[in-house]
């Protein structure tokens, strides 16, 4: 008899695990980190990374979701690149090696029901963490889910009956360019297992 009260608790925990890692349009925020002009010629796979981030931004705009864009010391590193498509979106200037500035935290507090952050950026080793591969591994160990732009976009839609499905589908019809990480997953890199 003592195990009966545990069943609802176990079921509730199991239901929480089922939702773990699932994105929802109503509770997600897109973060675009420091995709600026001065990085264009210094970051390996810069055009591919910006292209993937741009498709994420297109989808999020169609889904009318919140977006936060940061710029690392724009006076010296220049503005956000135009091909990202972030015109008209507030840019948060910063000098620290983190996106969570007081201004960004204040903006996040104004977004109701936020539970998930979709993170796109170029400087994993600086503004997100250390070396790119180690940073991604560390983020995964901390509970982040590494996935593809298509996977994120389809999760946000949840169903092909979503009213914006046809418009968003056009964005993902063409495969995203490889930013040099795909082969790591195919070869079962120990950092990601």
Phi and psi restraints in degrees (value plus and minus 20) as a CYANA .aco file:
   2 UNK   PHI     -89.3   -49.3
   2 UNK   PSI     -40.7    -0.7
   3 UNK   PHI     -99.8   -59.8
   3 UNK   PSI     -38.4     1.6
   4 UNK   PHI     -80.3   -40.3
   4 UNK   PSI     -64.9   -24.9
   5 UNK   PHI     -82.9   -42.9
   5 UNK   PSI     -42.8    -2.8
   6 UNK   PHI     -95.1   -55.1
   6 UNK   PSI     -44.4    -4.4
   7 UNK   PHI     -78.5   -38.5
   7 UNK   PSI     -69.7   -29.7
   8 UNK   PHI     -81.4   -41.4
   8 UNK   PSI     -56.5   -16.5
   9 UNK   PHI     -86.0   -46.0
   9 UNK   PSI     -65.7   -25.7
  10 UNK   PHI     -82.4   -42.4
  10 UNK   PSI     -61.4   -21.4
  11 UNK   PHI     -83.3   -43.3
  11 UNK   PSI     -62.4   -22.4
  12 UNK   PHI     -83.0   -43.0
  12 UNK   PSI     -63.6   -23.6
  13 UNK   PHI     -83.2   -43.2
  13 UNK   PSI     -60.7   -20.7
  14 UNK   PHI     -84.0   -44.0
  14 UNK   PSI     -60.7   -20.7
  15 UNK   PHI     -84.2   -44.2
  15 UNK   PSI     -57.5   -17.5
  16 UNK   PHI     -83.5   -43.5
  16 UNK   PSI     -60.5   -20.5
  17 UNK   PHI     -86.0   -46.0
  17 UNK   PSI     -53.4   -13.4
  18 UNK   PHI     -83.5   -43.5
  18 UNK   PSI     -56.3   -16.3
  19 UNK   PHI    -102.3   -62.3
  19 UNK   PSI     -36.0     4.0
  20 UNK   PHI     -78.9   -38.9
  20 UNK   PSI     105.2   145.2
  21 UNK   PHI      66.9   106.9
  21 UNK   PSI     -21.2    18.8
  22 UNK   PHI    -111.4   -71.4
  22 UNK   PSI     113.1   153.1
  23 UNK   PHI    -115.3   -75.3
  23 UNK   PSI     125.9   165.9
  24 UNK   PHI    -148.9  -108.9
  24 UNK   PSI     119.0   159.0
  25 UNK   PHI     -75.7   -35.7
  25 UNK   PSI     -60.9   -20.9
  26 UNK   PHI     -96.5   -56.5
  26 UNK   PSI     -33.9     6.1
  27 UNK   PHI    -148.8  -108.8
  27 UNK   PSI      -2.9    37.1
  28 UNK   PHI    -135.9   -95.9
  28 UNK   PSI     131.7   171.7
  29 UNK   PHI    -149.3  -109.3
  29 UNK   PSI     117.0   157.0
  30 UNK   PHI    -113.9   -73.9
  30 UNK   PSI     105.6   145.6
  31 UNK   PHI    -125.2   -85.2
  31 UNK   PSI     106.5   146.5
  32 UNK   PHI    -137.1   -97.1
  32 UNK   PSI      93.3   133.3
  33 UNK   PHI    -124.8   -84.8
  33 UNK   PSI      90.4   130.4
  34 UNK   PHI      35.5    75.5
  34 UNK   PSI      28.2    68.2
  35 UNK   PHI    -114.5   -74.5
  35 UNK   PSI      62.4   102.4
  36 UNK   PHI    -137.3   -97.3
  36 UNK   PSI     141.3   181.3
  37 UNK   PHI     -72.9   -32.9
  37 UNK   PSI     -67.1   -27.1
  38 UNK   PHI     -84.4   -44.4
  38 UNK   PSI     -39.9     0.1
  39 UNK   PHI    -103.2   -63.2
  39 UNK   PSI     -34.9     5.1
  40 UNK   PHI     -69.4   -29.4
  40 UNK   PSI     -63.8   -23.8
  41 UNK   PHI    -120.4   -80.4
  41 UNK   PSI     -18.8    21.2
  42 UNK   PHI    -133.2   -93.2
  42 UNK   PSI     -30.9     9.1
  43 UNK   PHI    -127.0   -87.0
  43 UNK   PSI     102.9   142.9
  44 UNK   PHI     -83.7   -43.7
  44 UNK   PSI     116.7   156.7
  45 UNK   PHI      47.3    87.3
  45 UNK   PSI       1.2    41.2
  46 UNK   PHI     -72.7   -32.7
  46 UNK   PSI     -71.1   -31.1
  47 UNK   PHI     -80.9   -40.9
  47 UNK   PSI     -57.1   -17.1
  48 UNK   PHI     -89.2   -49.2
  48 UNK   PSI     -62.1   -22.1
  49 UNK   PHI     -84.6   -44.6
  49 UNK   PSI     -63.6   -23.6
  50 UNK   PHI     -85.0   -45.0
  50 UNK   PSI     -57.9   -17.9
  51 UNK   PHI     -82.3   -42.3
  51 UNK   PSI     -64.2   -24.2
  52 UNK   PHI     -85.1   -45.1
  52 UNK   PSI     -63.4   -23.4
  53 UNK   PHI     -83.6   -43.6
  53 UNK   PSI     -57.7   -17.7
  54 UNK   PHI     -84.4   -44.4
  54 UNK   PSI     -59.7   -19.7
  55 UNK   PHI     -88.4   -48.4
  55 UNK   PSI     -55.1   -15.1
  56 UNK   PHI     -83.5   -43.5
  56 UNK   PSI     -64.1   -24.1
  57 UNK   PHI     -83.4   -43.4
  57 UNK   PSI     -61.7   -21.7
  58 UNK   PHI     -77.5   -37.5
  58 UNK   PSI     -67.8   -27.8
  59 UNK   PHI     -84.3   -44.3
  59 UNK   PSI     -64.6   -24.6
  60 UNK   PHI     -84.4   -44.4
  60 UNK   PSI     -57.3   -17.3
  61 UNK   PHI     -83.1   -43.1
  61 UNK   PSI     -64.2   -24.2
  62 UNK   PHI     -81.2   -41.2
  62 UNK   PSI     -55.2   -15.2
  63 UNK   PHI    -106.7   -66.7
  63 UNK   PSI     -17.4    22.6
  64 UNK   PHI      34.8    74.8
  64 UNK   PSI      27.4    67.4
  65 UNK   PHI    -121.0   -81.0
  65 UNK   PSI     137.1   177.1
  66 UNK   PHI     -91.4   -51.4
  66 UNK   PSI     127.9   167.9
  67 UNK   PHI    -154.0  -114.0
  67 UNK   PSI     117.2   157.2
  68 UNK   PHI    -142.3  -102.3
  68 UNK   PSI     105.1   145.1
  69 UNK   PHI    -138.3   -98.3
  69 UNK   PSI     109.6   149.6
  70 UNK   PHI    -133.6   -93.6
  70 UNK   PSI     135.2   175.2
  71 UNK   PHI    -151.7  -111.7
  71 UNK   PSI     104.5   144.5
  72 UNK   PHI    -100.7   -60.7
  72 UNK   PSI      96.4   136.4
  73 UNK   PHI      17.7    57.7
  73 UNK   PSI      47.8    87.8
  74 UNK   PHI     -80.8   -40.8
  74 UNK   PSI     -45.4    -5.4
  75 UNK   PHI     -80.1   -40.1
  75 UNK   PSI     -56.2   -16.2
  76 UNK   PHI    -120.8   -80.8
  76 UNK   PSI     -50.4   -10.4
  77 UNK   PHI    -123.1   -83.1
  77 UNK   PSI     -21.0    19.0
  78 UNK   PHI      63.0   103.0
  78 UNK   PSI     156.6   196.6
  79 UNK   PHI    -100.4   -60.4
  79 UNK   PSI     152.1   192.1
  80 UNK   PHI     -81.4   -41.4
  80 UNK   PSI     119.0   159.0
  81 UNK   PHI     -84.9   -44.9
  81 UNK   PSI     121.2   161.2
  82 UNK   PHI     -84.1   -44.1
  82 UNK   PSI     -51.8   -11.8
  83 UNK   PHI     -87.4   -47.4
  83 UNK   PSI     -31.9     8.1
  84 UNK   PHI     -87.7   -47.7
  84 UNK   PSI     -52.9   -12.9
  85 UNK   PHI      64.1   104.1
  85 UNK   PSI       8.2    48.2
  86 UNK   PHI    -117.2   -77.2
  86 UNK   PSI      -0.8    39.2
  87 UNK   PHI     -79.2   -39.2
  87 UNK   PSI     120.2   160.2
  88 UNK   PHI      63.6   103.6
  88 UNK   PSI     -23.7    16.3
  89 UNK   PHI    -121.3   -81.3
  89 UNK   PSI     116.0   156.0
  90 UNK   PHI     -79.8   -39.8
  90 UNK   PSI     113.7   153.7
  91 UNK   PHI    -127.2   -87.2
  91 UNK   PSI     111.9   151.9
  92 UNK   PHI    -119.5   -79.5
  92 UNK   PSI      92.2   132.2
  93 UNK   PHI     -96.2   -56.2
  93 UNK   PSI     124.2   164.2
  94 UNK   PHI    -173.2  -133.2
  94 UNK   PSI     142.0   182.0
  95 UNK   PHI    -142.5  -102.5
  95 UNK   PSI     -34.5     5.5
  96 UNK   PHI     -98.0   -58.0
  96 UNK   PSI     143.1   183.1
  97 UNK   PHI    -114.4   -74.4
  97 UNK   PSI      31.0    71.0
  98 UNK   PHI    -175.9  -135.9
  98 UNK   PSI     130.1   170.1
  99 UNK   PHI    -102.1   -62.1
  99 UNK   PSI     -38.9     1.1
 100 UNK   PHI    -104.9   -64.9
 100 UNK   PSI      49.0    89.0
 101 UNK   PHI     -99.9   -59.9
 101 UNK   PSI     144.5   184.5
 102 UNK   PHI     -75.6   -35.6
 102 UNK   PSI     -57.5   -17.5
 103 UNK   PHI     -86.5   -46.5
 103 UNK   PSI     -60.9   -20.9
 104 UNK   PHI     -87.9   -47.9
 104 UNK   PSI     -62.0   -22.0
 105 UNK   PHI     -80.4   -40.4
 105 UNK   PSI     -60.1   -20.1
 106 UNK   PHI     -83.2   -43.2
 106 UNK   PSI     -63.5   -23.5
 107 UNK   PHI     -81.7   -41.7
 107 UNK   PSI     -63.4   -23.4
 108 UNK   PHI     -80.5   -40.5
 108 UNK   PSI     -58.7   -18.7
 109 UNK   PHI     -84.8   -44.8
 109 UNK   PSI     -44.2    -4.2
 110 UNK   PHI    -105.0   -65.0
 110 UNK   PSI     -25.6    14.4
 111 UNK   PHI    -116.2   -76.2
 111 UNK   PSI      92.2   132.2
 112 UNK   PHI     -90.1   -50.1
 112 UNK   PSI     128.0   168.0
 113 UNK   PHI      42.0    82.0
 113 UNK   PSI       0.4    40.4
 114 UNK   PHI     -92.0   -52.0
 114 UNK   PSI     113.2   153.2
 115 UNK   PHI    -153.1  -113.1
 115 UNK   PSI     -43.1    -3.1
 116 UNK   PHI    -151.7  -111.7
 116 UNK   PSI     125.2   165.2
 117 UNK   PHI    -138.4   -98.4
 117 UNK   PSI     109.8   149.8
 118 UNK   PHI    -120.2   -80.2
 118 UNK   PSI      97.2   137.2
 119 UNK   PHI    -129.7   -89.7
 119 UNK   PSI     102.2   142.2
 120 UNK   PHI    -146.7  -106.7
 120 UNK   PSI     113.4   153.4
 121 UNK   PHI    -189.4  -149.4
 121 UNK   PSI     154.0   194.0
 122 UNK   PHI    -130.8   -90.8
 122 UNK   PSI     -41.9    -1.9
 123 UNK   PHI    -129.2   -89.2
 123 UNK   PSI      40.1    80.1
 124 UNK   PHI     -73.4   -33.4
 124 UNK   PSI     -62.0   -22.0
 125 UNK   PHI     -90.8   -50.8
 125 UNK   PSI     -40.4    -0.4
 126 UNK   PHI    -129.2   -89.2
 126 UNK   PSI     -85.0   -45.0
 127 UNK   PHI    -103.9   -63.9
 127 UNK   PSI     -37.5     2.5
 128 UNK   PHI    -127.3   -87.3
 128 UNK   PSI     -70.4   -30.4
 129 UNK   PHI    -184.5  -144.5
 129 UNK   PSI    -168.1  -128.1
 130 UNK   PHI    -108.3   -68.3
 130 UNK   PSI    -170.2  -130.2
 131 UNK   PHI     -60.7   -20.7
 131 UNK   PSI     121.3   161.3
 132 UNK   PHI     -71.3   -31.3
 132 UNK   PSI     -70.6   -30.6
 133 UNK   PHI     -88.1   -48.1
 133 UNK   PSI     -63.5   -23.5
 134 UNK   PHI     -85.2   -45.2
 134 UNK   PSI     -59.9   -19.9
 135 UNK   PHI     -82.2   -42.2
 135 UNK   PSI     -64.2   -24.2
 136 UNK   PHI     -84.6   -44.6
 136 UNK   PSI     -60.5   -20.5
 137 UNK   PHI     -83.2   -43.2
 137 UNK   PSI     -63.6   -23.6
 138 UNK   PHI     -84.1   -44.1
 138 UNK   PSI     -61.5   -21.5
 139 UNK   PHI     -81.7   -41.7
 139 UNK   PSI     -61.6   -21.6
 140 UNK   PHI     -82.8   -42.8
 140 UNK   PSI     -62.8   -22.8
 141 UNK   PHI     -82.8   -42.8
 141 UNK   PSI     -46.5    -6.5
 142 UNK   PHI    -106.9   -66.9
 142 UNK   PSI     -20.7    19.3
 143 UNK   PHI      90.7   130.7
 143 UNK   PSI     -20.6    19.4
 144 UNK   PHI     -92.6   -52.6
 144 UNK   PSI     131.3   171.3
 145 UNK   PHI    -129.5   -89.5
 145 UNK   PSI      98.7   138.7
 146 UNK   PHI    -106.4   -66.4
 146 UNK   PSI     109.0   149.0
 147 UNK   PHI    -172.2  -132.2
 147 UNK   PSI    -192.6  -152.6
 148 UNK   PHI    -123.1   -83.1
 148 UNK   PSI     142.6   182.6
 149 UNK   PHI     -82.8   -42.8
 149 UNK   PSI     -58.8   -18.8
 150 UNK   PHI     -82.2   -42.2
 150 UNK   PSI     -63.1   -23.1
 151 UNK   PHI     -80.7   -40.7
 151 UNK   PSI     -63.2   -23.2
 152 UNK   PHI     -83.8   -43.8
 152 UNK   PSI     -68.1   -28.1
 153 UNK   PHI     -82.1   -42.1
 153 UNK   PSI     -64.0   -24.0
 154 UNK   PHI     -87.2   -47.2
 154 UNK   PSI     -55.4   -15.4
 155 UNK   PHI     -83.6   -43.6
 155 UNK   PSI     -59.6   -19.6
 156 UNK   PHI     -84.5   -44.5
 156 UNK   PSI     -56.4   -16.4
 157 UNK   PHI     -92.5   -52.5
 157 UNK   PSI     -57.1   -17.1
 158 UNK   PHI      50.0    90.0
 158 UNK   PSI     -50.6   -10.6
 159 UNK   PHI    -178.2  -138.2
 159 UNK   PSI     127.3   167.3
 160 UNK   PHI     -90.7   -50.7
 160 UNK   PSI     -26.7    13.3
 161 UNK   PHI    -108.8   -68.8
 161 UNK   PSI     -19.9    20.1
 162 UNK   PHI     -77.4   -37.4
 162 UNK   PSI     117.3   157.3
 163 UNK   PHI     -79.6   -39.6
 163 UNK   PSI     -43.1    -3.1
 164 UNK   PHI    -121.6   -81.6
 164 UNK   PSI     -12.8    27.2
 165 UNK   PHI     -75.3   -35.3
 165 UNK   PSI     -70.0   -30.0
 166 UNK   PHI     -80.5   -40.5
 166 UNK   PSI     -61.6   -21.6
 167 UNK   PHI     -86.0   -46.0
 167 UNK   PSI     -64.5   -24.5
 168 UNK   PHI     -90.8   -50.8
 168 UNK   PSI     -54.9   -14.9
 169 UNK   PHI     -77.4   -37.4
 169 UNK   PSI     -55.9   -15.9
 170 UNK   PHI     -80.8   -40.8
 170 UNK   PSI     -51.5   -11.5
 171 UNK   PHI     -89.0   -49.0
 171 UNK   PSI     -56.5   -16.5
 172 UNK   PHI    -121.6   -81.6
 172 UNK   PSI     -12.4    27.6
 173 UNK   PHI     -79.7   -39.7
 173 UNK   PSI     -59.9   -19.9
 174 UNK   PHI    -113.5   -73.5
 174 UNK   PSI     115.9   155.9
 175 UNK   PHI     -81.2   -41.2
 175 UNK   PSI     126.9   166.9
 176 UNK   PHI     -88.9   -48.9
 176 UNK   PSI     127.5   167.5
 177 UNK   PHI     -89.3   -49.3
 177 UNK   PSI     131.0   171.0
 178 UNK   PHI     -99.9   -59.9
 178 UNK   PSI     109.2   149.2
 179 UNK   PHI    -120.5   -80.5
 179 UNK   PSI       3.8    43.8
 180 UNK   PHI      69.3   109.3
 180 UNK   PSI     -16.4    23.6
 181 UNK   PHI    -122.6   -82.6
 181 UNK   PSI     -41.8    -1.8
 182 UNK   PHI     -76.5   -36.5
 182 UNK   PSI     -63.6   -23.6
 183 UNK   PHI     -83.7   -43.7
 183 UNK   PSI     -48.5    -8.5
 184 UNK   PHI     -84.7   -44.7
 184 UNK   PSI     -57.7   -17.7
 185 UNK   PHI     -94.5   -54.5
 185 UNK   PSI     -55.4   -15.4
 186 UNK   PHI     -88.7   -48.7
 186 UNK   PSI     -51.6   -11.6
 187 UNK   PHI    -114.2   -74.2
 187 UNK   PSI      -8.3    31.7
 188 UNK   PHI      32.8    72.8
 188 UNK   PSI      33.0    73.0
 189 UNK   PHI     -75.3   -35.3
 189 UNK   PSI     110.3   150.3
 190 UNK   PHI     -82.3   -42.3
 190 UNK   PSI     -40.3    -0.3
 191 UNK   PHI     -86.9   -46.9
 191 UNK   PSI     -41.9    -1.9
 192 UNK   PHI    -130.6   -90.6
 192 UNK   PSI     -13.1    26.9
